[in-house]
Amino acid sequence: MSHPYIGMWMTADGFIRHRLLAEGRYDEARGKTESAYRGRYAVRGDHIDYWDDTGFTADGDFIDGVLYHAGMVLYRIDEEREVG
């Protein structure tokens, strides 16, 4: 069974897109730059910690189906939704 937070999360304007992968990795796109950041993540309850491959760390919280991360608000989207 997959975790309910796995999948694509996106800001309302579509500029920031986080794809949380099942193997505990993430891939972040910014604007037209795909894979701007990559790394690993861990979810404990409704809290997420990120460790970027370059050494940067960040965290966030899932509240009522919304991801609050580093001052951003990301919403779960259907993987088939076209971005851009």
mmCIF file of the N, C-alpha and C atoms, coordinates in Angstrom:
data_MODEL
# 
_entry.id   MODEL 
# 
loop_
_atom_site.group_PDB 
_atom_site.id 
_atom_site.type_symbol 
_atom_site.label_atom_id 
_atom_site.label_alt_id 
_atom_site.label_comp_id 
_atom_site.label_asym_id 
_atom_site.label_entity_id 
_atom_site.label_seq_id 
_atom_site.pdbx_PDB_ins_code 
_atom_site.Cartn_x 
_atom_site.Cartn_y 
_atom_site.Cartn_z 
_atom_site.occupancy 
_atom_site.B_iso_or_equiv 
_atom_site.pdbx_formal_charge 
_atom_site.auth_seq_id 
_atom_site.auth_comp_id 
_atom_site.auth_asym_id 
_atom_site.auth_atom_id 
_atom_site.pdbx_PDB_model_num 
ATOM 1   N N  . MET A 1 1  ? 0.849  -1.193 0.000   1.00 0.00 ? 1  MET A N  1 
ATOM 2   C CA . MET A 1 1  ? 0.000  0.000  0.000   1.00 0.00 ? 1  MET A CA 1 
ATOM 3   C C  . MET A 1 1  ? 0.889  1.249  0.000   1.00 0.00 ? 1  MET A C  1 
ATOM 4   N N  . SER A 1 2  ? 0.604  2.231  -0.842  1.00 0.00 ? 2  SER A N  1 
ATOM 5   C CA . SER A 1 2  ? 1.418  3.433  -0.905  1.00 0.00 ? 2  SER A CA 1 
ATOM 6   C C  . SER A 1 2  ? 0.928  4.459  0.116   1.00 0.00 ? 2  SER A C  1 
ATOM 7   N N  . HIS A 1 3  ? 1.835  5.340  0.502   1.00 0.00 ? 3  HIS A N  1 
ATOM 8   C CA . HIS A 1 3  ? 1.525  6.382  1.467   1.00 0.00 ? 3  HIS A CA 1 
ATOM 9   C C  . HIS A 1 3  ? 0.630  7.427  0.800   1.00 0.00 ? 3  HIS A C  1 
ATOM 10  N N  . PRO A 1 4  ? -0.343 7.991  1.519   1.00 0.00 ? 4  PRO A N  1 
ATOM 11  C CA . PRO A 1 4  ? -1.266 8.955  0.902   1.00 0.00 ? 4  PRO A CA 1 
ATOM 12  C C  . PRO A 1 4  ? -0.605 10.254 0.448   1.00 0.00 ? 4  PRO A C  1 
ATOM 13  N N  . TYR A 1 5  ? 0.607  10.555 0.919   1.00 0.00 ? 5  TYR A N  1 
ATOM 14  C CA . TYR A 1 5  ? 1.251  11.800 0.513   1.00 0.00 ? 5  TYR A CA 1 
ATOM 15  C C  . TYR A 1 5  ? 2.144  11.639 -0.716  1.00 0.00 ? 5  TYR A C  1 
ATOM 16  N N  . ILE A 1 6  ? 2.352  10.427 -1.182  1.00 0.00 ? 6  ILE A N  1 
ATOM 17  C CA . ILE A 1 6  ? 3.161  10.198 -2.377  1.00 0.00 ? 6  ILE A CA 1 
ATOM 18  C C  . ILE A 1 6  ? 2.423  10.774 -3.584  1.00 0.00 ? 6  ILE A C  1 
ATOM 19  N N  . GLY A 1 7  ? 3.160  11.448 -4.445  1.00 0.00 ? 7  GLY A N  1 
ATOM 20  C CA . GLY A 1 7  ? 2.570  12.023 -5.649  1.00 0.00 ? 7  GLY A CA 1 
ATOM 21  C C  . GLY A 1 7  ? 3.025  13.454 -5.851  1.00 0.00 ? 7  GLY A C  1 
ATOM 22  N N  . MET A 1 8  ? 2.268  14.187 -6.663  1.00 0.00 ? 8  MET A N  1 
ATOM 23  C CA . MET A 1 8  ? 2.638  15.545 -7.048  1.00 0.00 ? 8  MET A CA 1 
ATOM 24  C C  . MET A 1 8  ? 1.939  16.575 -6.162  1.00 0.00 ? 8  MET A C  1 
ATOM 25  N N  . TRP A 1 9  ? 2.740  17.552 -5.707  1.00 0.00 ? 9  TRP A N  1 
ATOM 26  C CA . TRP A 1 9  ? 2.253  18.685 -4.920  1.00 0.00 ? 9  TRP A CA 1 
ATOM 27  C C  . TRP A 1 9  ? 2.710  19.950 -5.641  1.00 0.00 ? 9  TRP A C  1 
ATOM 28  N N  . MET A 1 10 ? 1.814  20.949 -5.729  1.00 0.00 ? 10 MET A N  1 
ATOM 29  C CA . MET A 1 10 ? 2.115  22.116 -6.548  1.00 0.00 ? 10 MET A CA 1 
ATOM 30  C C  . MET A 1 10 ? 1.550  23.385 -5.916  1.00 0.00 ? 10 MET A C  1 
ATOM 31  N N  . THR A 1 11 ? 2.287  24.503 -6.065  1.00 0.00 ? 11 THR A N  1 
ATOM 32  C CA . THR A 1 11 ? 1.759  25.789 -5.630  1.00 0.00 ? 11 THR A CA 1 
ATOM 33  C C  . THR A 1 11 ? 0.593  26.166 -6.542  1.00 0.00 ? 11 THR A C  1 
ATOM 34  N N  . ALA A 1 12 ? -0.275 27.062 -6.065  1.00 0.00 ? 12 ALA A N  1 
ATOM 35  C CA . ALA A 1 12 ? -1.468 27.446 -6.824  1.00 0.00 ? 12 ALA A CA 1 
ATOM 36  C C  . ALA A 1 12 ? -1.123 27.996 -8.205  1.00 0.00 ? 12 ALA A C  1 
ATOM 37  N N  . ASP A 1 13 ? 0.024  28.671 -8.330  1.00 0.00 ? 13 ASP A N  1 
ATOM 38  C CA . ASP A 1 13 ? 0.417  29.235 -9.628  1.00 0.00 ? 13 ASP A CA 1 
ATOM 39  C C  . ASP A 1 13 ? 1.170  28.228 -10.501 1.00 0.00 ? 13 ASP A C  1 
ATOM 40  N N  . GLY A 1 14 ? 1.437  27.035 -9.969  1.00 0.00 ? 14 GLY A N  1 
ATOM 41  C CA . GLY A 1 14 ? 2.114  25.994 -10.740 1.00 0.00 ? 14 GLY A CA 1 
ATOM 42  C C  . GLY A 1 14 ? 3.614  26.155 -10.840 1.00 0.00 ? 14 GLY A C  1 
ATOM 43  N N  . PHE A 1 15 ? 4.181  27.173 -10.208 1.00 0.00 ? 15 PHE A N  1 
ATOM 44  C CA . PHE A 1 15 ? 5.609  27.437 -10.357 1.00 0.00 ? 15 PHE A CA 1 
ATOM 45  C C  . PHE A 1 15 ? 6.466  26.387 -9.644  1.00 0.00 ? 15 PHE A C  1 
ATOM 46  N N  . ILE A 1 16 ? 6.091  26.018 -8.414  1.00 0.00 ? 16 ILE A N  1 
ATOM 47  C CA . ILE A 1 16 ? 6.830  25.016 -7.647  1.00 0.00 ? 16 ILE A CA 1 
ATOM 48  C C  . ILE A 1 16 ? 6.064  23.710 -7.681  1.00 0.00 ? 16 ILE A C  1 
ATOM 49  N N  . ARG A 1 17 ? 6.772  22.630 -8.042  1.00 0.00 ? 17 ARG A N  1 
ATOM 50  C CA . ARG A 1 17 ? 6.139  21.311 -8.109  1.00 0.00 ? 17 ARG A CA 1 
ATOM 51  C C  . ARG A 1 17 ? 7.035  20.292 -7.421  1.00 0.00 ? 17 ARG A C  1 
ATOM 52  N N  . HIS A 1 18 ? 6.498  19.659 -6.386  1.00 0.00 ? 18 HIS A N  1 
ATOM 53  C CA . HIS A 1 18 ? 7.230  18.608 -5.666  1.00 0.00 ? 18 HIS A CA 1 
ATOM 54  C C  . HIS A 1 18 ? 6.617  17.265 -6.021  1.00 0.00 ? 18 HIS A C  1 
ATOM 55  N N  . ARG A 1 19 ? 7.420  16.367 -6.520  1.00 0.00 ? 19 ARG A N  1 
ATOM 56  C CA . ARG A 1 19 ? 6.953  14.999 -6.735  1.00 0.00 ? 19 ARG A CA 1 
ATOM 57  C C  . ARG A 1 19 ? 7.591  14.143 -5.644  1.00 0.00 ? 19 ARG A C  1 
ATOM 58  N N  . LEU A 1 20 ? 6.754  13.611 -4.749  1.00 0.00 ? 20 LEU A N  1 
ATOM 59  C CA . LEU A 1 20 ? 7.224  12.720 -3.692  1.00 0.00 ? 20 LEU A CA 1 
ATOM 60  C C  . LEU A 1 20 ? 7.126  11.300 -4.214  1.00 0.00 ? 20 LEU A C  1 
ATOM 61  N N  . LEU A 1 21 ? 8.266  10.654 -4.331  1.00 0.00 ? 21 LEU A N  1 
ATOM 62  C CA . LEU A 1 21 ? 8.343  9.310  -4.904  1.00 0.00 ? 21 LEU A CA 1 
ATOM 63  C C  . LEU A 1 21 ? 8.243  8.246  -3.811  1.00 0.00 ? 21 LEU A C  1 
ATOM 64  N N  . ALA A 1 22 ? 7.752  7.089  -4.180  1.00 0.00 ? 22 ALA A N  1 
ATOM 65  C CA . ALA A 1 22 ? 7.495  6.005  -3.229  1.00 0.00 ? 22 ALA A CA 1 
ATOM 66  C C  . ALA A 1 22 ? 8.758  5.526  -2.516  1.00 0.00 ? 22 ALA A C  1 
ATOM 67  N N  . GLU A 1 23 ? 9.926  5.653  -3.148  1.00 0.00 ? 23 GLU A N  1 
ATOM 68  C CA . GLU A 1 23 ? 11.152 5.141  -2.543  1.00 0.00 ? 23 GLU A CA 1 
ATOM 69  C C  . GLU A 1 23 ? 11.805 6.131  -1.582  1.00 0.00 ? 23 GLU A C  1 
ATOM 70  N N  . GLY A 1 24 ? 11.078 7.210  -1.217  1.00 0.00 ? 24 GLY A N  1 
ATOM 71  C CA . GLY A 1 24 ? 11.614 8.167  -0.252  1.00 0.00 ? 24 GLY A CA 1 
ATOM 72  C C  . GLY A 1 24 ? 12.472 9.251  -0.864  1.00 0.00 ? 24 GLY A C  1 
ATOM 73  N N  . ARG A 1 25 ? 12.371 9.437  -2.172  1.00 0.00 ? 25 ARG A N  1 
ATOM 74  C CA . ARG A 1 25 ? 13.075 10.503 -2.878  1.00 0.00 ? 25 ARG A CA 1 
ATOM 75  C C  . ARG A 1 25 ? 12.054 11.530 -3.351  1.00 0.00 ? 25 ARG A C  1 
ATOM 76  N N  . TYR A 1 26 ? 12.542 12.750 -3.600  1.00 0.00 ? 26 TYR A N  1 
ATOM 77  C CA . TYR A 1 26 ? 11.679 13.781 -4.172  1.00 0.00 ? 26 TYR A CA 1 
ATOM 78  C C  . TYR A 1 26 ? 12.398 14.449 -5.328  1.00 0.00 ? 26 TYR A C  1 
ATOM 79  N N  . ASP A 1 27 ? 11.607 15.055 -6.181  1.00 0.00 ? 27 ASP A N  1 
ATOM 80  C CA . ASP A 1 27 ? 12.109 15.788 -7.329  1.00 0.00 ? 27 ASP A CA 1 
ATOM 81  C C  . ASP A 1 27 ? 11.307 17.081 -7.395  1.00 0.00 ? 27 ASP A C  1 
ATOM 82  N N  . GLU A 1 28 ? 11.994 18.227 -7.311  1.00 0.00 ? 28 GLU A N  1 
ATOM 83  C CA . GLU A 1 28 ? 11.308 19.520 -7.314  1.00 0.00 ? 28 GLU A CA 1 
ATOM 84  C C  . GLU A 1 28 ? 11.595 20.273 -8.601  1.00 0.00 ? 28 GLU A C  1 
ATOM 85  N N  . ALA A 1 29 ? 10.539 20.730 -9.249  1.00 0.00 ? 29 ALA A N  1 
ATOM 86  C CA . ALA A 1 29 ? 10.661 21.576 -10.433 1.00 0.00 ? 29 ALA A CA 1 
ATOM 87  C C  . ALA A 1 29 ? 10.292 23.001 -10.036 1.00 0.00 ? 29 ALA A C  1 
ATOM 88  N N  . ARG A 1 30 ? 10.959 23.968 -10.675 1.00 0.00 ? 30 ARG A N  1 
ATOM 89  C CA . ARG A 1 30 ? 10.678 25.384 -10.442 1.00 0.00 ? 30 ARG A CA 1 
ATOM 90  C C  . ARG A 1 30 ? 10.526 26.053 -11.802 1.00 0.00 ? 30 ARG A C  1 
ATOM 91  N N  . GLY A 1 31 ? 9.320  26.532 -12.069 1.00 0.00 ? 31 GLY A N  1 
ATOM 92  C CA . GLY A 1 31 ? 9.062  27.132 -13.371 1.00 0.00 ? 31 GLY A CA 1 
ATOM 93  C C  . GLY A 1 31 ? 9.310  26.121 -14.469 1.00 0.00 ? 31 GLY A C  1 
ATOM 94  N N  . LYS A 1 32 ? 10.113 26.503 -15.450 1.00 0.00 ? 32 LYS A N  1 
ATOM 95  C CA . LYS A 1 32 ? 10.416 25.597 -16.560 1.00 0.00 ? 32 LYS A CA 1 
ATOM 96  C C  . LYS A 1 32 ? 11.620 24.706 -16.279 1.00 0.00 ? 32 LYS A C  1 
ATOM 97  N N  . THR A 1 33 ? 12.221 24.856 -15.090 1.00 0.00 ? 33 THR A N  1 
ATOM 98  C CA . THR A 1 33 ? 13.383 24.046 -14.727 1.00 0.00 ? 33 THR A CA 1 
ATOM 99  C C  . THR A 1 33 ? 12.926 22.770 -14.043 1.00 0.00 ? 33 THR A C  1 
ATOM 100 N N  . GLU A 1 34 ? 12.975 21.682 -14.772 1.00 0.00 ? 34 GLU A N  1 
ATOM 101 C CA . GLU A 1 34 ? 12.638 20.377 -14.201 1.00 0.00 ? 34 GLU A CA 1 
ATOM 102 C C  . GLU A 1 34 ? 13.811 19.916 -13.342 1.00 0.00 ? 34 GLU A C  1 
ATOM 103 N N  . SER A 1 35 ? 13.538 19.182 -12.303 1.00 0.00 ? 35 SER A N  1 
ATOM 104 C CA . SER A 1 35 ? 14.565 18.632 -11.408 1.00 0.00 ? 35 SER A CA 1 
ATOM 105 C C  . SER A 1 35 ? 15.525 19.711 -10.909 1.00 0.00 ? 35 SER A C  1 
ATOM 106 N N  . ALA A 1 36 ? 14.974 20.856 -10.519 1.00 0.00 ? 36 ALA A N  1 
ATOM 107 C CA . ALA A 1 36 ? 15.791 21.936 -9.963  1.00 0.00 ? 36 ALA A CA 1 
ATOM 108 C C  . ALA A 1 36 ? 16.459 21.480 -8.670  1.00 0.00 ? 36 ALA A C  1 
ATOM 109 N N  . TYR A 1 37 ? 15.736 20.675 -7.901  1.00 0.00 ? 37 TYR A N  1 
ATOM 110 C CA . TYR A 1 37 ? 16.257 20.112 -6.652  1.00 0.00 ? 37 TYR A CA 1 
ATOM 111 C C  . TYR A 1 37 ? 15.810 18.667 -6.551  1.00 0.00 ? 37 TYR A C  1 
ATOM 112 N N  . ARG A 1 38 ? 16.696 17.849 -6.023  1.00 0.00 ? 38 ARG A N  1 
ATOM 113 C CA . ARG A 1 38 ? 16.391 16.433 -5.787  1.00 0.00 ? 38 ARG A CA 1 
ATOM 114 C C  . ARG A 1 38 ? 16.967 16.044 -4.437  1.00 0.00 ? 38 ARG A C  1 
ATOM 115 N N  . GLY A 1 39 ? 16.375 15.043 -3.838  1.00 0.00 ? 39 GLY A N  1 
ATOM 116 C CA . GLY A 1 39 ? 16.893 14.584 -2.564  1.00 0.00 ? 39 GLY A CA 1 
ATOM 117 C C  . GLY A 1 39 ? 16.009 13.515 -1.974  1.00 0.00 ? 39 GLY A C  1 
ATOM 118 N N  . ARG A 1 40 ? 16.144 13.355 -0.671  1.00 0.00 ? 40 ARG A N  1 
ATOM 119 C CA . ARG A 1 40 ? 15.327 12.357 0.010   1.00 0.00 ? 40 ARG A CA 1 
ATOM 120 C C  . ARG A 1 40 ? 14.400 13.058 0.992   1.00 0.00 ? 40 ARG A C  1 
ATOM 121 N N  . TYR A 1 41 ? 13.396 12.338 1.409   1.00 0.00 ? 41 TYR A N  1 
ATOM 122 C CA . TYR A 1 41 ? 12.454 12.884 2.383   1.00 0.00 ? 41 TYR A CA 1 
ATOM 123 C C  . TYR A 1 41 ? 11.986 11.762 3.298   1.00 0.00 ? 41 TYR A C  1 
ATOM 124 N N  . ALA A 1 42 ? 11.459 12.182 4.450   1.00 0.00 ? 42 ALA A N  1 
ATOM 125 C CA . ALA A 1 42 ? 10.850 11.242 5.385   1.00 0.00 ? 42 ALA A CA 1 
ATOM 126 C C  . ALA A 1 42 ? 9.594  11.892 5.955   1.00 0.00 ? 42 ALA A C  1 
ATOM 127 N N  . VAL A 1 43 ? 8.533  11.119 6.013   1.00 0.00 ? 43 VAL A N  1 
ATOM 128 C CA . VAL A 1 43 ? 7.274  11.591 6.590   1.00 0.00 ? 43 VAL A CA 1 
ATOM 129 C C  . VAL A 1 43 ? 7.053  10.867 7.902   1.00 0.00 ? 43 VAL A C  1 
ATOM 130 N N  . ARG A 1 44 ? 6.784  11.640 8.932   1.00 0.00 ? 44 ARG A N  1 
ATOM 131 C CA . ARG A 1 44 ? 6.432  11.100 10.251  1.00 0.00 ? 44 ARG A CA 1 
ATOM 132 C C  . ARG A 1 44 ? 5.117  11.744 10.642  1.00 0.00 ? 44 ARG A C  1 
ATOM 133 N N  . GLY A 1 45 ? 4.053  10.960 10.638  1.00 0.00 ? 45 GLY A N  1 
ATOM 134 C CA . GLY A 1 45 ? 2.734  11.531 10.885  1.00 0.00 ? 45 GLY A CA 1 
ATOM 135 C C  . GLY A 1 45 ? 2.384  12.480 9.760   1.00 0.00 ? 45 GLY A C  1 
ATOM 136 N N  . ASP A 1 46 ? 2.177  13.747 10.091  1.00 0.00 ? 46 ASP A N  1 
ATOM 137 C CA . ASP A 1 46 ? 1.863  14.771 9.091   1.00 0.00 ? 46 ASP A CA 1 
ATOM 138 C C  . ASP A 1 46 ? 3.020  15.744 8.880   1.00 0.00 ? 46 ASP A C  1 
ATOM 139 N N  . HIS A 1 47 ? 4.222  15.365 9.317   1.00 0.00 ? 47 HIS A N  1 
ATOM 140 C CA . HIS A 1 47 ? 5.408  16.212 9.177   1.00 0.00 ? 47 HIS A CA 1 
ATOM 141 C C  . HIS A 1 47 ? 6.341  15.590 8.140   1.00 0.00 ? 47 HIS A C  1 
ATOM 142 N N  . ILE A 1 48 ? 6.953  16.448 7.311   1.00 0.00 ? 48 ILE A N  1 
ATOM 143 C CA . ILE A 1 48 ? 7.906  15.973 6.310   1.00 0.00 ? 48 ILE A CA 1 
ATOM 144 C C  . ILE A 1 48 ? 9.231  16.697 6.494   1.00 0.00 ? 48 ILE A C  1 
ATOM 145 N N  . ASP A 1 49 ? 10.319 15.939 6.410   1.00 0.00 ? 49 ASP A N  1 
ATOM 146 C CA . ASP A 1 49 ? 11.669 16.488 6.415   1.00 0.00 ? 49 ASP A CA 1 
ATOM 147 C C  . ASP A 1 49 ? 12.294 16.192 5.063   1.00 0.00 ? 49 ASP A C  1 
ATOM 148 N N  . TYR A 1 50 ? 12.997 17.199 4.517   1.00 0.00 ? 50 TYR A N  1 
ATOM 149 C CA . TYR A 1 50 ? 13.682 17.080 3.230   1.00 0.00 ? 50 TYR A CA 1 
ATOM 150 C C  . TYR A 1 50 ? 15.183 17.205 3.433   1.00 0.00 ? 50 TYR A C  1 
ATOM 151 N N  . TRP A 1 51 ? 15.952 16.406 2.704   1.00 0.00 ? 51 TRP A N  1 
ATOM 152 C CA . TRP A 1 51 ? 17.402 16.514 2.648   1.00 0.00 ? 51 TRP A CA 1 
ATOM 153 C C  . TRP A 1 51 ? 17.786 16.557 1.175   1.00 0.00 ? 51 TRP A C  1 
ATOM 154 N N  . ASP A 1 52 ? 18.112 17.739 0.689   1.00 0.00 ? 52 ASP A N  1 
ATOM 155 C CA . ASP A 1 52 ? 18.500 17.914 -0.699  1.00 0.00 ? 52 ASP A CA 1 
ATOM 156 C C  . ASP A 1 52 ? 19.856 17.250 -0.941  1.00 0.00 ? 52 ASP A C  1 
ATOM 157 N N  . ASP A 1 53 ? 20.080 16.779 -2.149  1.00 0.00 ? 53 ASP A N  1 
ATOM 158 C CA . ASP A 1 53 ? 21.345 16.131 -2.497  1.00 0.00 ? 53 ASP A CA 1 
ATOM 159 C C  . ASP A 1 53 ? 22.553 17.055 -2.318  1.00 0.00 ? 53 ASP A C  1 
ATOM 160 N N  . THR A 1 54 ? 22.337 18.369 -2.308  1.00 0.00 ? 54 THR A N  1 
ATOM 161 C CA . THR A 1 54 ? 23.434 19.320 -2.132  1.00 0.00 ? 54 THR A CA 1 
ATOM 162 C C  . THR A 1 54 ? 23.707 19.622 -0.665  1.00 0.00 ? 54 THR A C  1 
ATOM 163 N N  . GLY A 1 55 ? 22.877 19.078 0.252   1.00 0.00 ? 55 GLY A N  1 
ATOM 164 C CA . GLY A 1 55 ? 23.073 19.296 1.678   1.00 0.00 ? 55 GLY A CA 1 
ATOM 165 C C  . GLY A 1 55 ? 22.063 20.222 2.322   1.00 0.00 ? 55 GLY A C  1 
ATOM 166 N N  . PHE A 1 56 ? 21.240 20.879 1.523   1.00 0.00 ? 56 PHE A N  1 
ATOM 167 C CA . PHE A 1 56 ? 20.203 21.767 2.051   1.00 0.00 ? 56 PHE A CA 1 
ATOM 168 C C  . PHE A 1 56 ? 19.134 20.944 2.757   1.00 0.00 ? 56 PHE A C  1 
ATOM 169 N N  . THR A 1 57 ? 18.615 21.436 3.884   1.00 0.00 ? 57 THR A N  1 
ATOM 170 C CA . THR A 1 57 ? 17.530 20.754 4.587   1.00 0.00 ? 57 THR A CA 1 
ATOM 171 C C  . THR A 1 57 ? 16.334 21.682 4.726   1.00 0.00 ? 57 THR A C  1 
ATOM 172 N N  . ALA A 1 58 ? 15.156 21.092 4.788   1.00 0.00 ? 58 ALA A N  1 
ATOM 173 C CA . ALA A 1 58 ? 13.920 21.851 4.968   1.00 0.00 ? 58 ALA A CA 1 
ATOM 174 C C  . ALA A 1 58 ? 12.880 20.912 5.549   1.00 0.00 ? 58 ALA A C  1 
ATOM 175 N N  . ASP A 1 59 ? 11.773 21.474 5.959   1.00 0.00 ? 59 ASP A N  1 
ATOM 176 C CA . ASP A 1 59 ? 10.688 20.638 6.461   1.00 0.00 ? 59 ASP A CA 1 
ATOM 177 C C  . ASP A 1 59 ? 9.352  21.282 6.149   1.00 0.00 ? 59 ASP A C  1 
ATOM 178 N N  . GLY A 1 60 ? 8.291  20.583 6.489   1.00 0.00 ? 60 GLY A N  1 
ATOM 179 C CA . GLY A 1 60 ? 6.956  21.085 6.245   1.00 0.00 ? 60 GLY A CA 1 
ATOM 180 C C  . GLY A 1 60 ? 5.940  20.241 6.979   1.00 0.00 ? 60 GLY A C  1 
ATOM 181 N N  . ASP A 1 61 ? 4.686  20.651 6.852   1.00 0.00 ? 61 ASP A N  1 
ATOM 182 C CA . ASP A 1 61 ? 3.589  19.942 7.504   1.00 0.00 ? 61 ASP A CA 1 
ATOM 183 C C  . ASP A 1 61 ? 2.404  19.832 6.558   1.00 0.00 ? 61 ASP A C  1 
ATOM 184 N N  . PHE A 1 62 ? 1.755  18.689 6.612   1.00 0.00 ? 62 PHE A N  1 
ATOM 185 C CA . PHE A 1 62 ? 0.527  18.454 5.876   1.00 0.00 ? 62 PHE A CA 1 
ATOM 186 C C  . PHE A 1 62 ? -0.628 18.773 6.829   1.00 0.00 ? 62 PHE A C  1 
ATOM 187 N N  . ILE A 1 63 ? -1.455 19.741 6.445   1.00 0.00 ? 63 ILE A N  1 
ATOM 188 C CA . ILE A 1 63 ? -2.596 20.138 7.277   1.00 0.00 ? 63 ILE A CA 1 
ATOM 189 C C  . ILE A 1 63 ? -3.830 20.182 6.387   1.00 0.00 ? 63 ILE A C  1 
ATOM 190 N N  . ASP A 1 64 ? -4.805 19.359 6.731   1.00 0.00 ? 64 ASP A N  1 
ATOM 191 C CA . ASP A 1 64 ? -6.068 19.312 5.976   1.00 0.00 ? 64 ASP A CA 1 
ATOM 192 C C  . ASP A 1 64 ? -5.850 19.153 4.474   1.00 0.00 ? 64 ASP A C  1 
ATOM 193 N N  . GLY A 1 65 ? -4.930 18.267 4.089   1.00 0.00 ? 65 GLY A N  1 
ATOM 194 C CA . GLY A 1 65 ? -4.706 17.972 2.678   1.00 0.00 ? 65 GLY A CA 1 
ATOM 195 C C  . GLY A 1 65 ? -3.874 18.993 1.931   1.00 0.00 ? 65 GLY A C  1 
ATOM 196 N N  . VAL A 1 66 ? -3.218 19.892 2.652   1.00 0.00 ? 66 VAL A N  1 
ATOM 197 C CA . VAL A 1 66 ? -2.372 20.922 2.044   1.00 0.00 ? 66 VAL A CA 1 
ATOM 198 C C  . VAL A 1 66 ? -0.982 20.794 2.649   1.00 0.00 ? 66 VAL A C  1 
ATOM 199 N N  . LEU A 1 67 ? 0.064  20.968 1.828   1.00 0.00 ? 67 LEU A N  1 
ATOM 200 C CA . LEU A 1 67 ? 1.447  20.909 2.295   1.00 0.00 ? 67 LEU A CA 1 
ATOM 201 C C  . LEU A 1 67 ? 1.973  22.328 2.495   1.00 0.00 ? 67 LEU A C  1 
ATOM 202 N N  . TYR A 1 68 ? 2.363  22.639 3.708   1.00 0.00 ? 68 TYR A N  1 
ATOM 203 C CA . TYR A 1 68 ? 2.968  23.919 4.049   1.00 0.00 ? 68 TYR A CA 1 
ATOM 204 C C  . TYR A 1 68 ? 4.463  23.666 4.202   1.00 0.00 ? 68 TYR A C  1 
ATOM 205 N N  . HIS A 1 69 ? 5.255  24.269 3.327   1.00 0.00 ? 69 HIS A N  1 
ATOM 206 C CA . HIS A 1 69 ? 6.692  23.965 3.246   1.00 0.00 ? 69 HIS A CA 1 
ATOM 207 C C  . HIS A 1 69 ? 7.476  25.240 2.932   1.00 0.00 ? 69 HIS A C  1 
ATOM 208 N N  . ALA A 1 70 ? 8.366  25.641 3.830   1.00 0.00 ? 70 ALA A N  1 
ATOM 209 C CA . ALA A 1 70 ? 9.301  26.753 3.600   1.00 0.00 ? 70 ALA A CA 1 
ATOM 210 C C  . ALA A 1 70 ? 8.594  28.016 3.102   1.00 0.00 ? 70 ALA A C  1 
ATOM 211 N N  . GLY A 1 71 ? 7.476  28.355 3.723   1.00 0.00 ? 71 GLY A N  1 
ATOM 212 C CA . GLY A 1 71 ? 6.728  29.547 3.337   1.00 0.00 ? 71 GLY A CA 1 
ATOM 213 C C  . GLY A 1 71 ? 5.842  29.365 2.118   1.00 0.00 ? 71 GLY A C  1 
ATOM 214 N N  . MET A 1 72 ? 5.842  28.178 1.549   1.00 0.00 ? 72 MET A N  1 
ATOM 215 C CA . MET A 1 72 ? 5.011  27.891 0.377   1.00 0.00 ? 72 MET A CA 1 
ATOM 216 C C  . MET A 1 72 ? 3.806  27.049 0.787   1.00 0.00 ? 72 MET A C  1 
ATOM 217 N N  . VAL A 1 73 ? 2.767  27.139 -0.027  1.00 0.00 ? 73 VAL A N  1 
ATOM 218 C CA . VAL A 1 73 ? 1.570  26.325 0.163   1.00 0.00 ? 73 VAL A CA 1 
ATOM 219 C C  . VAL A 1 73 ? 1.410  25.493 -1.100  1.00 0.00 ? 73 VAL A C  1 
ATOM 220 N N  . LEU A 1 74 ? 1.451  24.161 -0.940  1.00 0.00 ? 74 LEU A N  1 
ATOM 221 C CA . LEU A 1 74 ? 1.358  23.263 -2.090  1.00 0.00 ? 74 LEU A CA 1 
ATOM 222 C C  . LEU A 1 74 ? 0.119  22.385 -1.961  1.00 0.00 ? 74 LEU A C  1 
ATOM 223 N N  . TYR A 1 75 ? -0.530 22.148 -3.097  1.00 0.00 ? 75 TYR A N  1 
ATOM 224 C CA . TYR A 1 75 ? -1.757 21.369 -3.153  1.00 0.00 ? 75 TYR A CA 1 
ATOM 225 C C  . TYR A 1 75 ? -1.510 20.087 -3.927  1.00 0.00 ? 75 TYR A C  1 
ATOM 226 N N  . ARG A 1 76 ? -2.160 19.043 -3.510  1.00 0.00 ? 76 ARG A N  1 
ATOM 227 C CA . ARG A 1 76 ? -2.052 17.757 -4.203  1.00 0.00 ? 76 ARG A CA 1 
ATOM 228 C C  . ARG A 1 76 ? -2.745 17.878 -5.552  1.00 0.00 ? 76 ARG A C  1 
ATOM 229 N N  . ILE A 1 77 ? -2.100 17.419 -6.604  1.00 0.00 ? 77 ILE A N  1 
ATOM 230 C CA . ILE A 1 77 ? -2.718 17.460 -7.919  1.00 0.00 ? 77 ILE A CA 1 
ATOM 231 C C  . ILE A 1 77 ? -2.710 16.079 -8.555  1.00 0.00 ? 77 ILE A C  1 
ATOM 232 N N  . ASP A 1 78 ? -3.570 15.918 -9.506  1.00 0.00 ? 78 ASP A N  1 
ATOM 233 C CA . ASP A 1 78 ? -3.651 14.692 -10.293 1.00 0.00 ? 78 ASP A CA 1 
ATOM 234 C C  . ASP A 1 78 ? -2.393 14.620 -11.155 1.00 0.00 ? 78 ASP A C  1 
ATOM 235 N N  . GLU A 1 79 ? -1.712 13.499 -11.150 1.00 0.00 ? 79 GLU A N  1 
ATOM 236 C CA . GLU A 1 79 ? -0.477 13.323 -11.923 1.00 0.00 ? 79 GLU A CA 1 
ATOM 237 C C  . GLU A 1 79 ? -0.679 13.599 -13.417 1.00 0.00 ? 79 GLU A C  1 
ATOM 238 N N  . GLU A 1 80 ? -1.888 13.456 -13.907 1.00 0.00 ? 80 GLU A N  1 
ATOM 239 C CA . GLU A 1 80 ? -2.151 13.659 -15.331 1.00 0.00 ? 80 GLU A CA 1 
ATOM 240 C C  . GLU A 1 80 ? -2.337 15.121 -15.696 1.00 0.00 ? 80 GLU A C  1 
ATOM 241 N N  . ARG A 1 81 ? -2.453 16.008 -14.703 1.00 0.00 ? 81 ARG A N  1 
ATOM 242 C CA . ARG A 1 81 ? -2.688 17.426 -14.960 1.00 0.00 ? 81 ARG A CA 1 
ATOM 243 C C  . ARG A 1 81 ? -1.491 18.018 -15.696 1.00 0.00 ? 81 ARG A C  1 
ATOM 244 N N  . GLU A 1 82 ? -1.759 18.765 -16.729 1.00 0.00 ? 82 GLU A N  1 
ATOM 245 C CA . GLU A 1 82 ? -0.686 19.387 -17.489 1.00 0.00 ? 82 GLU A CA 1 
ATOM 246 C C  . GLU A 1 82 ? -0.174 20.601 -16.734 1.00 0.00 ? 82 GLU A C  1 
ATOM 247 N N  . VAL A 1 83 ? 1.132  20.751 -16.645 1.00 0.00 ? 83 VAL A N  1 
ATOM 248 C CA . VAL A 1 83 ? 1.750  21.876 -15.938 1.00 0.00 ? 83 VAL A CA 1 
ATOM 249 C C  . VAL A 1 83 ? 2.353  22.818 -16.958 1.00 0.00 ? 83 VAL A C  1 
ATOM 250 N N  . GLY A 1 84 ? 2.172  24.135 -16.731 1.00 0.00 ? 84 GLY A N  1 
ATOM 251 C CA . GLY A 1 84 ? 2.816  25.142 -17.563 1.00 0.00 ? 84 GLY A CA 1 
ATOM 252 C C  . GLY A 1 84 ? 1.901  25.609 -18.630 1.00 0.00 ? 84 GLY A C  1 
# 
